[in-house]
């Protein structure tokens, strides 16, 4: 694991533990995942959160290594031992009442921080371990989608905690899981979003030339036909970061003020110029 990835994994686990200490524990909130199991174990067996998480995460690490392979175990190793450690350290901070006494605010802030924290770890190609492992095993052995089994496990864990929590707290727990799940999805695609632009114009040759020359972006000419006159009219297709959309719009309208543009958001783009470096000579002198 590279140093940058290692630092991001440590940062993600630290933020995760901070969310638990600042927002969940002070208000007696419940949650899913291995932390939810730890809260149940703490209530029924009086086991400290950090010790239970260490034992549980280590057992999941061994199980994951046996079924999912050594590479999975290696990427999960750091989280397995660091998360319980940093959680124990942060619990000793002088924050007895947390940052807020409002449970709704704790739910929202905790969910956002947890989703962001897990997203940081997963974006490095690592895993937070714990309850990440069973869904991955079920996907490999039975073909069950990870998201489906993950929701199922979280629901069972929330119900387990419902036996010692009031009904309102259970609803907050469900809301917390939904918030951090949505936040996680957003973080995973953060910075990878692009815009796809389809341009229909009789000046398609000059527009295509300008995109390649001035924006240094690739383009594709797609054969199309007008709906009314049934004339063959090539359409220019290009994909670029959101920040370059204004430049493209000005460039196209400068060539043809009547050009027709279709702009749509795409979550991720792979290939030369995006996930791969450009390795060709530019036709207009750029590389």
MIDOSE-1310 file (N, C-alpha, C; in nm, 2 decimals, decimal comma, always signed):
residues 287
xxxx	+0,08/-0,12/+0,00/+0,00/+0,00/+0,00/+0,09/+0,13/+0,00; +0,06/+0,22/-0,09/+0,14/+0,34/-0,10/+0,12/+0,43/+0,02; +0,21/+0,52/+0,05/+0,20/+0,61/+0,16/+0,08/+0,69/+0,16; +0,04/+0,75/+0,04/-0,08/+0,83/+0,03/-0,20/+0,75/+0,06
xxxx	-0,21/+0,63/+0,01/-0,33/+0,55/+0,04/-0,34/+0,51/+0,18; -0,22/+0,48/+0,24/-0,22/+0,45/+0,39/-0,27/+0,57/+0,47; -0,22/+0,69/+0,44/-0,27/+0,81/+0,51/-0,42/+0,83/+0,50; -0,47/+0,80/+0,38/-0,61/+0,82/+0,35/-0,69/+0,72/+0,43
xxxx	-0,64/+0,59/+0,44/-0,71/+0,49/+0,51/-0,71/+0,53/+0,66; -0,60/+0,58/+0,71/-0,59/+0,62/+0,85/-0,69/+0,74/+0,88; -0,69/+0,83/+0,78/-0,78/+0,95/+0,80/-0,92/+0,91/+0,80; -0,96/+0,82/+0,71/-1,10/+0,77/+0,70/-1,14/+0,70/+0,83
xxxx	-1,06/+0,61/+0,88/-1,09/+0,54/+1,00/-1,10/+0,64/+1,12; -1,02/+0,74/+1,12/-1,02/+0,84/+1,23/-1,15/+0,92/+1,23; -1,19/+0,96/+1,11/-1,32/+1,03/+1,09/-1,44/+0,95/+1,13; -1,43/+0,82/+1,10/-1,54/+0,72/+1,13/-1,55/+0,72/+1,29
xxxx	-1,43/+0,70/+1,35/-1,43/+0,69/+1,50/-1,48/+0,82/+1,56; -1,44/+0,93/+1,50/-1,48/+1,06/+1,55/-1,63/+1,08/+1,54; -1,69/+1,04/+1,44/-1,84/+1,04/+1,42/-1,91/+0,97/+1,53; -1,85/+0,85/+1,56/-1,91/+0,77/+1,67/-1,90/+0,84/+1,80
xxxx	-1,79/+0,89/+1,83/-1,76/+0,96/+1,96/-1,84/+1,09/+1,98; -1,85/+1,17/+1,87/-1,91/+1,30/+1,88/-2,06/+1,30/+1,87; -2,11/+1,21/+1,79/-2,26/+1,22/+1,76/-2,34/+1,09/+1,80; -2,28/+0,97/+1,80/-2,36/+0,86/+1,83/-2,36/+0,82/+1,98
xxxx	-2,25/+0,81/+2,04/-2,24/+0,77/+2,18/-2,30/+0,86/+2,28; -2,28/+1,00/+2,26/-2,34/+1,09/+2,36/-2,49/+1,08/+2,37; -2,56/+1,06/+2,25/-2,70/+1,06/+2,25/-2,76/+0,92/+2,25; -2,67/+0,82/+2,27/-2,72/+0,68/+2,27/-2,78/+0,64/+2,14
xxxx	-2,73/+0,69/+2,03/-2,78/+0,65/+1,90/-2,74/+0,51/+1,86; -2,81/+0,45/+1,77/-2,78/+0,32/+1,72/-2,75/+0,33/+1,58; -2,67/+0,23/+1,53/-2,63/+0,23/+1,39/-2,61/+0,09/+1,34; -2,58/+0,07/+1,21/-2,56/-0,06/+1,16/-2,41/-0,10/+1,16
xxxx	-2,37/-0,20/+1,08/-2,23/-0,24/+1,07/-2,18/-0,30/+1,20; -2,04/-0,31/+1,20/-1,98/-0,37/+1,31/-1,99/-0,28/+1,44; -2,00/-0,15/+1,42/-2,02/-0,06/+1,53/-2,15/-0,08/+1,60; -2,25/-0,11/+1,52/-2,38/-0,14/+1,57/-2,38/-0,27/+1,66
xxxx	-2,31/-0,37/+1,61/-2,29/-0,49/+1,68/-2,21/-0,47/+1,81; -2,12/-0,38/+1,81/-2,04/-0,34/+1,93/-2,12/-0,27/+2,03; -2,22/-0,19/+1,98/-2,31/-0,12/+2,08/-2,40/-0,22/+2,15; -2,45/-0,32/+2,07/-2,53/-0,43/+2,13/-2,45/-0,51/+2,23
xxxx	-2,33/-0,55/+2,19/-2,24/-0,62/+2,28/-2,21/-0,55/+2,41; -2,19/-0,41/+2,40/-2,17/-0,33/+2,51/-2,29/-0,33/+2,61; -2,40/-0,33/+2,55/-2,53/-0,32/+2,63/-2,55/-0,46/+2,70; -2,54/-0,57/+2,63/-2,58/-0,70/+2,68/-2,46/-0,76/+2,76
xxxx	-2,34/-0,74/+2,72/-2,23/-0,81/+2,78/-2,13/-0,72/+2,85; -2,16/-0,59/+2,84/-2,07/-0,49/+2,90/-1,93/-0,49/+2,85; -1,92/-0,53/+2,72/-1,79/-0,53/+2,65/-1,75/-0,40/+2,60; -1,63/-0,35/+2,62/-1,59/-0,22/+2,57/-1,60/-0,22/+2,42
xxxx	-1,64/-0,11/+2,36/-1,65/-0,10/+2,21/-1,52/-0,14/+2,14; -1,41/-0,08/+2,18/-1,29/-0,10/+2,11/-1,24/-0,25/+2,12; -1,26/-0,32/+2,23/-1,22/-0,46/+2,24/-1,31/-0,55/+2,16; -1,44/-0,52/+2,16/-1,53/-0,61/+2,07/-1,49/-0,59/+1,93
xxxx	-1,47/-0,46/+1,89/-1,44/-0,43/+1,75/-1,31/-0,50/+1,70; -1,21/-0,50/+1,79/-1,09/-0,56/+1,76/-1,10/-0,71/+1,74; -1,18/-0,78/+1,83/-1,20/-0,92/+1,81/-1,28/-0,95/+1,69; -1,39/-0,88/+1,67/-1,48/-0,90/+1,56/-1,41/-0,88/+1,43
xxxx	-1,34/-0,76/+1,41/-1,28/-0,73/+1,29/-1,17/-0,83/+1,26; -1,10/-0,87/+1,36/-0,99/-0,97/+1,33/-1,05/-1,10/+1,28; -1,16/-1,15/+1,34/-1,22/-1,27/+1,30/-1,27/-1,26/+1,15; -1,33/-1,14/+1,12/-1,37/-1,11/+0,98/-1,25/-1,11/+0,89
xxxx	-1,14/-1,06/+0,94/-1,02/-1,05/+0,85/-0,97/-1,19/+0,82; -0,97/-1,28/+0,92/-0,93/-1,42/+0,89/-1,03/-1,49/+0,80; -1,16/-1,47/+0,82/-1,26/-1,53/+0,73/-1,24/-1,47/+0,59; -1,22/-1,34/+0,57/-1,21/-1,28/+0,44/-1,08/-1,33/+0,37
xxxx	-0,97/-1,35/+0,45/-0,85/-1,40/+0,39/-0,87/-1,54/+0,34; -0,94/-1,62/+0,41/-0,96/-1,76/+0,37/-1,05/-1,78/+0,25; -1,15/-1,69/+0,23/-1,25/-1,70/+0,13/-1,22/-1,60/+0,01; -1,18/-1,48/+0,04/-1,17/-1,38/-0,06/-1,02/-1,36/-0,11
xxxx	-0,93/-1,42/-0,03/-0,79/-1,41/-0,08/-0,70/-1,32/+0,01; -0,57/-1,33/-0,01/-0,47/-1,26/+0,07/-0,47/-1,11/+0,03; -0,50/-1,08/-0,09/-0,50/-0,94/-0,13/-0,61/-0,86/-0,06; -0,72/-0,92/-0,04/-0,83/-0,85/+0,03/-0,79/-0,83/+0,18
xxxx	-0,72/-0,94/+0,24/-0,68/-0,93/+0,37/-0,58/-0,82/+0,39; -0,49/-0,80/+0,30/-0,38/-0,70/+0,31/-0,44/-0,56/+0,31; -0,54/-0,53/+0,22/-0,60/-0,40/+0,22/-0,69/-0,37/+0,34; -0,73/-0,48/+0,41/-0,82/-0,46/+0,52/-0,74/-0,46/+0,66
xxxx	-0,62/-0,50/+0,65/-0,54/-0,52/+0,77/-0,53/-0,39/+0,85; -0,50/-0,28/+0,79/-0,49/-0,15/+0,86/-0,61/-0,11/+0,93; -0,73/-0,12/+0,87/-0,85/-0,08/+0,93/-0,89/-0,17/+1,05; -0,85/-0,30/+1,03/-0,89/-0,40/+1,14/-0,83/-0,36/+1,27
xxxx	-0,71/-0,31/+1,27/-0,64/-0,28/+1,40/-0,64/-0,13/+1,44; -0,64/-0,05/+1,33/-0,64/+0,09/+1,36/-0,77/+0,15/+1,41; -0,88/+0,11/+1,36/-1,01/+0,16/+1,39/-1,04/+0,14/+1,54; -1,03/+0,02/+1,60/-1,05/+0,00/+1,74/-0,96/+0,09/+1,83
xxxx	-0,83/+0,10/+1,78/-0,73/+0,17/+1,86/-0,77/+0,32/+1,86; -0,80/+0,38/+1,75/-0,83/+0,53/+1,75/-0,97/+0,55/+1,81; -1,06/+0,46/+1,81/-1,19/+0,48/+1,88/-1,16/+0,48/+2,03; -1,08/+0,40/+2,08/-1,05/+0,40/+2,22/-0,98/+0,53/+2,26
xxxx	-0,89/+0,58/+2,18/-0,82/+0,70/+2,21/-0,92/+0,82/+2,21; -1,01/+0,83/+2,11/-1,10/+0,94/+2,10/-1,20/+0,94/+2,21; -1,24/+0,82/+2,26/-1,33/+0,81/+2,37/-1,28/+0,87/+2,50; -1,15/+0,89/+2,51/-1,09/+0,95/+2,63/-1,08/+1,10/+2,62
xxxx	-1,13/+1,15/+2,51/-1,13/+1,30/+2,49/-1,23/+1,36/+2,59; -1,21/+1,48/+2,64/-1,30/+1,55/+2,73/-1,42/+1,61/+2,66; -1,50/+1,52/+2,60/-1,63/+1,56/+2,53/-1,74/+1,48/+2,59; -1,77/+1,50/+2,71/-1,88/+1,41/+2,78/-2,02/+1,42/+2,72
xxxx	-2,05/+1,54/+2,66/-2,19/+1,56/+2,61/-2,19/+1,58/+2,46; -2,08/+1,55/+2,40/-2,08/+1,56/+2,25/-2,08/+1,71/+2,21; -2,12/+1,73/+2,08/-2,12/+1,86/+2,03/-2,27/+1,92/+2,03; -2,37/+1,83/+2,04/-2,50/+1,87/+2,04/-2,59/+1,78/+2,11
xxxx	-2,70/+1,83/+2,17/-2,79/+1,74/+2,24/-2,92/+1,71/+2,15; -2,92/+1,76/+2,03/-3,03/+1,74/+1,94/-3,00/+1,61/+1,86; -3,09/+1,51/+1,88/-3,07/+1,38/+1,82/-3,08/+1,38/+1,67; -3,17/+1,47/+1,62/-3,18/+1,48/+1,47/-3,05/+1,54/+1,41
xxxx	-3,00/+1,64/+1,48/-2,87/+1,70/+1,43/-2,76/+1,60/+1,44; -2,76/+1,52/+1,55/-2,66/+1,41/+1,56/-2,67/+1,31/+1,45; -2,79/+1,27/+1,42/-2,82/+1,18/+1,31/-2,76/+1,22/+1,18; -2,80/+1,35/+1,14/-2,75/+1,40/+1,02/-2,60/+1,42/+1,01
xxxx	-2,54/+1,48/+1,11/-2,40/+1,50/+1,11/-2,32/+1,37/+1,12; -2,37/+1,28/+1,20/-2,31/+1,15/+1,22/-2,31/+1,07/+1,09; -2,43/+1,07/+1,02/-2,44/+1,00/+0,89/-2,35/+1,06/+0,79; -2,35/+1,19/+0,78/-2,26/+1,25/+0,68/-2,12/+1,22/+0,70
xxxx	-2,07/+1,23/+0,82/-1,93/+1,20/+0,86/-1,89/+1,06/+0,84; -1,98/+0,97/+0,87/-1,96/+0,82/+0,86/-1,95/+0,79/+0,71; -2,05/+0,84/+0,63/-2,04/+0,81/+0,48/-1,92/+0,87/+0,42; -1,88/+0,99/+0,46/-1,76/+1,05/+0,40/-1,64/+0,97/+0,44
xxxx	-1,63/+0,92/+0,57/-1,52/+0,85/+0,62/-1,50/+0,71/+0,54; -1,61/+0,64/+0,53/-1,61/+0,51/+0,46/-1,57/+0,53/+0,32; -1,62/+0,63/+0,26/-1,59/+0,66/+0,12/-1,45/+0,69/+0,09; -1,38/+0,76/+0,18/-1,24/+0,78/+0,17/-1,16/+0,65/+0,17
xxxx	-1,20/+0,56/+0,26/-1,13/+0,43/+0,27/-1,15/+0,35/+0,14; -1,27/+0,34/+0,10/-1,30/+0,26/-0,02/-1,24/+0,31/-0,15; -1,23/+0,44/-0,16/-1,17/+0,50/-0,28/-1,02/+0,47/-0,29; -0,96/+0,43/-0,18/-0,82/+0,39/-0,19/-0,80/+0,25/-0,24
xxxx	-0,92/+0,18/-0,25/-0,91/+0,04/-0,28/-0,90/-0,05/-0,16; -0,91/+0,01/-0,04/-0,91/-0,07/+0,08/-1,05/-0,10/+0,13; -1,06/-0,15/+0,25/-1,19/-0,19/+0,31/-1,18/-0,15/+0,46; -1,30/-0,12/+0,51/-1,31/-0,09/+0,66/-1,32/-0,22/+0,74
xxxx	-1,33/-0,33/+0,67/-1,33/-0,46/+0,74/-1,47/-0,48/+0,81; -1,47/-0,56/+0,91/-1,59/-0,59/+0,99/-1,70/-0,64/+0,90; -1,82/-0,57/+0,90/-1,94/-0,61/+0,83/-1,93/-0,59/+0,68; -1,82/-0,54/+0,63/-1,80/-0,54/+0,49/-1,77/-0,68/+0,43
xxxx	-1,72/-0,77/+0,52/-1,68/-0,90/+0,47/-1,79/-0,99/+0,44; -1,89/-1,01/+0,53/-2,00/-1,11/+0,49/-2,07/-1,08/+0,36; -2,11/-0,95/+0,33/-2,17/-0,93/+0,20/-2,08/-0,96/+0,08; -1,95/-0,94/+0,09/-1,86/-0,97/-0,02/-1,85/-1,13/-0,03
xxxx	-1,85/-1,20/+0,08/-1,85/-1,34/+0,07/-1,98/-1,40/+0,00; -2,09/-1,34/+0,04/-2,22/-1,38/-0,01/-2,23/-1,35/-0,16; -2,17/-1,24/-0,20/-2,16/-1,21/-0,35/-2,08/-1,31/-0,42; -1,97/-1,35/-0,37/-1,88/-1,44/-0,43/-1,94/-1,58/-0,44
xxxx	-2,00/-1,63/-0,33/-2,05/-1,77/-0,32/-2,19/-1,78/-0,38; -2,28/-1,68/-0,36/-2,42/-1,70/-0,39/-2,46/-1,60/-0,50; -2,38/-1,51/-0,53/-2,42/-1,41/-0,63/-2,51/-1,30/-0,58; -2,53/-1,29/-0,45/-2,62/-1,19/-0,40/-2,55/-1,05/-0,40
xxxx	-2,61/-0,95/-0,46/-2,55/-0,81/-0,46/-2,51/-0,76/-0,33; -2,39/-0,70/-0,32/-2,34/-0,65/-0,19/-2,44/-0,55/-0,13; -2,50/-0,46/-0,20/-2,59/-0,36/-0,15/-2,71/-0,43/-0,08; -2,76/-0,53/-0,14/-2,88/-0,60/-0,09/-2,85/-0,67/+0,05
xxxx	-2,74/-0,75/+0,05/-2,71/-0,81/+0,18/-2,66/-0,72/+0,28; -2,60/-0,60/+0,24/-2,55/-0,50/+0,34/-2,67/-0,44/+0,41; -2,77/-0,40/+0,33/-2,90/-0,35/+0,39/-2,96/-0,45/+0,48; -2,96/-0,58/+0,44/-3,02/-0,68/+0,52/-2,95/-0,69/+0,66
xxxx	-2,82/-0,70/+0,65/-2,74/-0,71/+0,78/-2,76/-0,59/+0,87; -2,76/-0,47/+0,81/-2,79/-0,34/+0,88/-2,92/-0,35/+0,95; -3,02/-0,40/+0,88/-3,16/-0,40/+0,93/-3,16/-0,50/+1,06; -3,10/-0,61/+1,04/-3,09/-0,71/+1,16/-3,02/-0,65/+1,28
xxxx	-2,91/-0,58/+1,25/-2,83/-0,52/+1,36/-2,91/-0,41/+1,43; -2,99/-0,33/+1,35/-3,07/-0,22/+1,41/-3,18/-0,29/+1,49; -3,24/-0,40/+1,44/-3,35/-0,46/+1,52/-3,29/-0,52/+1,65; -3,17/-0,57/+1,65/-3,10/-0,62/+1,76/-3,09/-0,51/+1,87
xxxx	-3,06/-0,39/+1,83/-3,04/-0,28/+1,92/-3,18/-0,22/+1,96; -3,28/-0,25/+1,88/-3,41/-0,20/+1,91/-3,47/-0,26/+2,05; -3,42/-0,37/+2,09/-3,46/-0,43/+2,21/-3,43/-0,35/+2,34; -3,32/-0,26/+2,33/-3,29/-0,18/+2,44/-3,29/-0,03/+2,40
xxxx	-3,35/+0,00/+2,29/-3,37/+0,14/+2,25/-3,51/+0,17/+2,23; -3,55/+0,30/+2,25/-3,69/+0,34/+2,23/-3,72/+0,34/+2,08; -3,85/+0,34/+2,05/-3,89/+0,33/+1,90/-3,84/+0,45/+1,82; -3,83/+0,57/+1,88/-3,79/+0,69/+1,81/-3,64/+0,67/+1,78
xxxx	-3,56/+0,61/+1,87/-3,42/+0,59/+1,84/-3,40/+0,50/+1,73; -3,48/+0,40/+1,71/-3,48/+0,30/+1,60/-3,50/+0,38/+1,47; -3,59/+0,47/+1,47/-3,62/+0,54/+1,35/-3,50/+0,63/+1,31; -3,44/+0,69/+1,42/-3,32/+0,77/+1,39/-3,20/+0,68/+1,34
xxxx	-3,20/+0,56/+1,39/-3,10/+0,46/+1,34/-3,11/+0,43/+1,19; -3,24/+0,41/+1,15/-3,27/+0,38/+1,01/-3,23/+0,50/+0,92; -3,26/+0,62/+0,97/-3,23/+0,75/+0,90/-3,08/+0,76/+0,89; -3,01/+0,73/+1,00/-2,86/+0,74/+1,00/-2,80/+0,65/+0,89
xxxx	-2,85/+0,52/+0,88/-2,80/+0,43/+0,78/-2,83/+0,48/+0,64; -2,95/+0,54/+0,62/-2,98/+0,59/+0,49/-2,89/+0,71/+0,45; -2,86/+0,80/+0,55/-2,78/+0,91/+0,52/-2,64/+0,87/+0,49; -2,58/+0,78/+0,57/-2,44/+0,75/+0,54/-2,43/+0,66/+0,41
xxxx	-2,53/+0,59/+0,37/-2,53/+0,51/+0,25/-2,53/+0,61/+0,13; -2,62/+0,71/+0,13/-2,63/+0,80/+0,02/-2,50/+0,88/+0,01; -2,45/+0,93/+0,13/-2,32/+1,00/+0,13/-2,21/+0,92/+0,07; -2,20/+0,79/+0,11/-2,10/+0,71/+0,06/-2,10/+0,70/-0,09
xxxx	-2,22/+0,68/-0,15/-2,24/+0,68/-0,29/-2,18/+0,80/-0,36; -2,21/+0,92/-0,30/-2,17/+1,05/-0,35/-2,02/+1,06/-0,35; -1,96/+1,02/-0,24/-1,81/+1,03/-0,22/-1,74/+0,94/-0,32; -1,80/+0,82/-0,35/-1,73/+0,73/-0,44/-1,72/+0,78/-0,58
xxxx	-1,81/+0,87/-0,62/-1,80/+0,93/-0,75/-1,76/+1,07/-0,75; -1,72/+1,12/-0,63/-1,67/+1,26/-0,62/-1,55/+1,28/-0,71; -1,55/+1,39/-0,79/-1,44/+1,42/-0,87/-1,43/+1,34/-1,00; -1,51/+1,24/-1,02/-1,50/+1,16/-1,14/-1,61/+1,19/-1,24
xxxx	-1,71/+1,28/-1,19/-1,82/+1,31/-1,28/-1,77/+1,40/-1,40; -1,83/+1,38/-1,51/-1,80/+1,45/-1,63/-1,93/+1,49/-1,70; -1,93/+1,58/-1,79/-2,04/+1,61/-1,87/-2,02/+1,56/-2,02; -2,13/+1,50/-2,07/-2,13/+1,46/-2,21/-2,21/+1,56/-2,29
xxxx	-2,15/+1,61/-2,40/-2,21/+1,71/-2,48/-2,23/+1,66/-2,62; -2,35/+1,66/-2,67/-2,38/+1,63/-2,81/-2,41/+1,75/-2,89; -2,34/+1,78/-2,99/-2,36/+1,91/-3,07/-2,41/+1,88/-3,21; -2,52/+1,94/-3,25/-2,57/+1,93/-3,38/-2,56/+2,06/-3,45
xxxx	-2,48/+2,07/-3,55/-2,46/+2,20/-3,62/-2,41/+2,17/-3,76; -2,45/+2,25/-3,86/-2,39/+2,24/-3,99/-2,25/+2,28/-4,00; -2,20/+2,35/-3,90/-2,06/+2,38/-3,89/-1,98/+2,28/-3,80; -2,02/+2,15/-3,81/-1,96/+2,05/-3,72/-1,81/+2,03/-3,74
xxxx	-1,77/+2,05/-3,87/-1,62/+2,04/-3,89/-1,54/+2,14/-3,82; -1,58/+2,27/-3,82/-1,51/+2,37/-3,75/-1,52/+2,36/-3,60; -1,64/+2,31/-3,55/-1,66/+2,29/-3,41/-1,57/+2,18/-3,36; -1,57/+2,07/-3,43/-1,49/+1,96/-3,40/-1,34/+2,00/-3,39
xxxx	-1,30/+2,07/-3,49/-1,16/+2,12/-3,50/-1,13/+2,21/-3,38; -1,22/+2,30/-3,34/-1,20/+2,39/-3,23/-1,19/+2,31/-3,09; -1,27/+2,21/-3,08/-1,26/+2,13/-2,96/-1,13/+2,06/-2,94; -1,08/+2,00/-3,05/-0,95/+1,94/-3,05/-0,83/+2,04/-3,03
xxxx	-0,85/+2,15/-3,09/-0,74/+2,25/-3,09/-0,74/+2,33/-2,96; -0,85/+2,39/-2,93/-0,86/+2,49/-2,82/-0,88/+2,42/-2,68; -0,96/+2,32/-2,68/-0,99/+2,25/-2,55/-0,90/+2,13/-2,52; -0,83/+2,08/-2,62/-0,75/+1,96/-2,61/-0,83/+1,85/-2,56
xxxx	-0,95/+1,83/-2,61/-1,04/+1,72/-2,57/-1,07/+1,64/-2,70; -1,09/+1,51/-2,67/-1,12/+1,42/-2,78/-1,27/+1,44/-2,82; -1,30/+1,39/-2,94/-1,44/+1,40/-2,99/-1,47/+1,29/-3,08; -1,60/+1,26/-3,10/-1,64/+1,16/-3,19/-1,75/+1,21/-3,28
xxxx	-1,74/+1,18/-3,41/-1,85/+1,22/-3,50/-1,94/+1,10/-3,52; -2,07/+1,13/-3,49/-2,17/+1,02/-3,50/-2,27/+1,06/-3,61; -2,28/+0,96/-3,71/-2,37/+0,99/-3,82/-2,52/+0,99/-3,77; -2,58/+1,10/-3,80/-2,72/+1,12/-3,76/-2,80/+1,17/-3,88
xxxx	-2,93/+1,18/-3,86/-3,02/+1,23/-3,97/-3,13/+1,32/-3,91; -3,15/+1,43/-3,97/-3,25/+1,53/-3,92/-3,39/+1,46/-3,93; -3,47/+1,49/-3,83/-3,61/+1,43/-3,83/-3,70/+1,48/-3,93; -3,69/+1,61/-3,97/-3,79/+1,67/-4,06/-3,75/+1,66/-4,21
xxxx	-3,63/+1,70/-4,24/-3,58/+1,69/-4,38/-3,51/+1,57/-4,41; -3,48/+1,48/-4,31/-3,41/+1,36/-4,33/-3,27/+1,38/-4,40; -3,20/+1,48/-4,36/-3,07/+1,51/-4,41/-2,96/+1,45/-4,32; -2,86/+1,39/-4,38/-2,75/+1,34/-4,31/-2,68/+1,45/-4,24
xxxx	-2,66/+1,44/-4,11/-2,60/+1,55/-4,03/-2,51/+1,49/-3,92; -2,38/+1,49/-3,94/-2,30/+1,43/-3,83/-2,31/+1,51/-3,70; -2,31/+1,44/-3,59/-2,32/+1,50/-3,46/-2,19/+1,49/-3,39; -2,14/+1,59/-3,32/-2,02/+1,59/-3,25/-2,04/+1,55/-3,11
xxxx	-1,97/+1,45/-3,06/-1,99/+1,40/-2,92/-1,86/+1,42/-2,85; -1,86/+1,48/-2,73/-1,74/+1,50/-2,65/-1,77/+1,49/-2,51; -1,67/+1,46/-2,43/-1,69/+1,44/-2,28/-1,58/+1,52/-2,21; -1,61/+1,60/-2,11/-1,51/+1,68/-2,04/-1,56/+1,71/-1,90
xxxx	-1,46/+1,76/-1,82/-1,50/+1,80/-1,68/-1,60/+1,91/-1,68; -1,68/+1,92/-1,57/-1,78/+2,02/-1,56/-1,72/+2,16/-1,57; -1,60/+2,19/-1,52/-1,55/+2,32/-1,52/-1,52/+2,37/-1,66; -1,51/+2,28/-1,76/-1,48/+2,33/-1,90/-1,60/+2,35/-1,98
xxxx	-1,72/+2,33/-1,92/-1,85/+2,34/-2,00/-1,87/+2,48/-2,05; -1,84/+2,58/-1,97/-1,86/+2,72/-2,01/-1,77/+2,75/-2,13; -1,65/+2,71/-2,13/-1,56/+2,74/-2,24/-1,61/+2,67/-2,37; -1,66/+2,55/-2,35/-1,71/+2,48/-2,47/-1,83/+2,55/-2,52
xxxx	-1,92/+2,59/-2,44/-2,04/+2,66/-2,48/-2,01/+2,79/-2,56; -1,92/+2,87/-2,51/-1,87/+2,99/-2,57/-1,81/+2,96/-2,71; -1,73/+2,85/-2,71/-1,66/+2,81/-2,83/-1,76/+2,77/-2,94; -1,86/+2,69/-2,91/-1,95/+2,64/-3,00/-2,04/+2,76/-3,06
xxxx	-2,09/+2,84/-2,97/-2,18/+2,95/-3,01/-2,10/+3,06/-3,09; -1,97/+3,07/-3,07/-1,89/+3,16/-3,15/-1,88/+3,11/-3,29; -1,88/+2,98/-3,31/-1,88/+2,92/-3,44/-2,02/+2,92/-3,51; -2,12/+2,88/-3,43/-2,25/+2,87/-3,48/-2,35/+2,90/-3,37
xxxx	-2,40/+3,03/-3,37/-2,50/+3,07/-3,27/-2,63/+2,99/-3,26; -2,66/+2,92/-3,37/-2,78/+2,84/-3,38/-2,75/+2,69/-3,35; -2,63/+2,66/-3,30/-2,60/+2,52/-3,28/-2,69/+2,46/-3,17; -2,72/+2,33/-3,18/-2,81/+2,26/-3,08/-2,72/+2,18/-3,00
xxxx	-2,72/+2,20/-2,86/-2,64/+2,13/-2,77/-2,72/+2,05/-2,67; -2,69/+1,92/-2,65/-2,75/+1,84/-2,55/-2,64/+1,81/-2,45; -2,67/+1,85/-2,33/-2,57/+1,84/-2,22/-2,63/+1,74/-2,11; -2,55/+1,64/-2,08/-2,60/+1,55/-1,97/-2,48/+1,51/-1,88
xxxx	-2,52/+1,48/-1,76/-2,42/+1,44/-1,66/-2,39/+1,29/-1,66; -2,26/+1,26/-1,66/-2,22/+1,12/-1,65/-2,14/+1,10/-1,52; -2,15/+0,98/-1,46/-2,09/+0,96/-1,33/-1,94/+0,94/-1,34; -1,90/+0,87/-1,44/-1,76/+0,83/-1,45/-1,72/+0,80/-1,60
xxxx	-1,60/+0,84/-1,63/-1,55/+0,81/-1,77/-1,41/+0,74/-1,76; -1,39/+0,64/-1,84/-1,26/+0,57/-1,84/-1,20/+0,57/-1,98; -1,07/+0,57/-1,99/-1,01/+0,57/-2,12/-0,90/+0,68/-2,13; -0,85/+0,70/-2,25/-0,74/+0,80/-2,27/-0,79/+0,94/-2,24
xxxx	-0,71/+1,01/-2,16/-0,75/+1,14/-2,12/-0,83/+1,15/-2,00; -0,87/+1,04/-1,94/-0,95/+1,03/-1,82/-0,88/+0,94/-1,72; -0,91/+0,81/-1,73/-0,84/+0,72/-1,64/-0,70/+0,68/-1,69; -0,68/+0,70/-1,82/-0,55/+0,67/-1,88/-0,49/+0,80/-1,93
xxxx	-0,35/+0,81/-1,93/-0,29/+0,92/-1,98/-0,29/+0,93/-2,13; -0,29/+1,05/-2,19/-0,29/+1,06/-2,33/-0,15/+1,01/-2,39; -0,15/+0,93/-2,49/-0,03/+0,87/-2,54/-0,03/+0,89/-2,69; -0,09/+0,99/-2,74/-0,09/+1,01/-2,89/-0,04/+1,15/-2,92
xxxx	+0,00/+1,17/-3,04/+0,04/+1,31/-3,08/-0,09/+1,38/-3,12; -0,10/+1,50/-3,07/-0,22/+1,58/-3,11/-0,21/+1,63/-3,25; -0,32/+1,62/-3,33/-0,32/+1,66/-3,47/-0,29/+1,81/-3,49; -0,30/+1,89/-3,38/-0,28/+2,03/-3,39/-0,16/+2,08/-3,32
xxx	-0,07/+1,98/-3,29/+0,06/+2,02/-3,23/+0,07/+2,01/-3,08; -0,04/+1,96/-3,01/-0,03/+1,95/-2,87/-0,02/+1,80/-2,84; +0,04/+1,77/-2,71/+0,05/+1,63/-2,68/-0,02/+1,60/-2,55
